[in-house]
Amino acid sequence: MVEQLIQIFQAMTVVHERFNEQAARKEEVIKKGDMPGLEQVMKEESPLIQQLRKLENTRQRLVQEWLEQKGIIKEDITMDKLIPLFPEKEREDLQYWQQRLMTEIHKLKDQNELNEQLLEDSLRFVNLSLDAMSPQNQFAGYGGDGSNDDGEDFGPGGRSLFDSKA
């Protein structure tokens, strides 16, 4: 059982390493503004998500079976609480792979936060660009600050009375 658990941690680590590679690719396509490239990277992540889901389900099943064999009845036991229950050699291997996996998970979390910030910045830039390109209803040079003091020439829609149909 312990060997299977170690193999699962190894496989999960490899999957997270691939996720980290994809996250770095995402950063590059986001910086370039390459939306088709971003879609492609996200499509390539889909099988990784499925693989990780299967590995996690197998890990949970193995841990539950092992706990039942040992007569331990606990819900939601963490690996930190479980590892000390193994013999020393197996414990060292499990701790090593657990630590490698956690390192990859933290790298992925940091990269995803960076990518999220880059996307938010890109959206802000697009919105600012759209706002700058949209027509303004103010006439600079008339009325000092562009406002219409008497309010008679422009209706609620901002159109001049001279633009209305006769």
N, C-alpha and C positions, 0 to 999 in steps of 0.2 A: 504494500500500500504506500509506503514512504517513497519508494522509487517512482511509483506512478505520480505521486504528488510533486516530486522534484521535477519529473519530466513535464508536468503541466506548468510549473513555475518557469521552466526553461522556455517552453513554447509561448507562454504569455509574455515573457521578456522579449522574445524575438518579434512577436506581433507588435508590442509597444515600440520596439526599435523601428519597425517599418512605419508605424504611425508617426513617429518623430521625423522620419525622412519625408513623409507626406506633408507634415506640418511645415517643414522647412520649404518644400516646394510651394505650398500655399502662400507662404510669405512672399516668395518671389513673384508669383502670378498676381498677387494683390498689389504689390508695388508697381507692377507693369500695367495694372488695370485690365488684365487679360481675363475677362469673365468666362469665355469658353474654356480656357485653361483651368480656371477654378472649378468649373463644373466637372471637368475631366478628372481632376484630383479627387474630388468628392465621390465620383463614381468608383474610382479605384479603391477608395476607403471602405466601400460597402462590404466587399468580401472579408476585409479585415475585421469589421465590426461583427459579422456573423461568426467568424472563426473565434474571436475573443468571447463571444456569448457562449459558444459551445464549450470552450475550455473552462469558463467560469462555472457553467452548469455541472460539468464533470468534476471539477474541484470540489464544489459544494456536495455533490453526491458522495464522493470518496471520503470526505471529512465526516459526513453524517454516518456513513457505514462504519468507519473506523471508531467513531464515538460509540456507536451502538455495540460494536464488538467488545469494547473496553467497559461497557456498562455505564458510560458517562452520558447523563441526560442534561444537555444544556442547549438552549436556543441561542442562535446568533453568536456563537463562539468565534473569537478572532484568532488569527494565526499567531499573534503575539502570546495569547493565552494557551494555544494548542502546542506550540513548538517545545516548550519545556517538558511536555509529557513524553517526548520521543527520546530514544537512547542518544548519547552524546554525539557519535559520529553522524547519525542522521540529522540530529538537531543542527549541527554545524553546516551541513549541506543545505538544509532548508533555510536557515538564517541567511546564508550567502545568497541563494537565489531569491529569497524574499527581498533582501536589500537591493539586489540588482534590479528587480522588478519595480520596487518603489522609486529607485533613481530614475528609471525610464518614465514612470508615471509622472513624477514631478517635472521632468524636462518637458514632457508633453503638455502638462498643465501650463507651464510658463510660456511655451511657444504658442499655445492656443490663446492665452490672454493677450500676447503681443499681436497675433493675427486679428483678434477681435478689435483691438484698439486701432489697428491699421484700417480695418473695414469701416469702423465708425468715423475715423478721420476722412476716409475717401467719401463716405456719404455726406459728411459735413461740407466737404469741398464741392461736391456735385450740387448740393442745395444752395450753397453760396453762389456758385456759377449760374445756376438757374435764376436765382433772385437778381443777380446783376444783369442778366440778359432780359428780364421781363420789363415791359414798358412801364415807365413812371408817368403818373397823371399830373405831375407838377410842372409848371412852366418856370424854369429858372430865369431870373431877371425880371419877372413881373411880380409886383407886390413885395419886393424885398426878400422874404424868406420862402417864396414859392406858394404861399397860402393865398387864398382869395378872401379878402376881408368882408366883402358884402354878401358873398354866398349866392349871388343871383345867377351867375353865368354857368355854374356847374350844378347838376342835380345829383341825386344820390349815387348814380352810376358813374360819376366822374366825367361825364361827357358834356361838352359845351352845348348850349342851347342852339348854337349855330349848326351843330352836326345833326340836329333832329330833322325828321322828314317834314316837308311842308304840306 
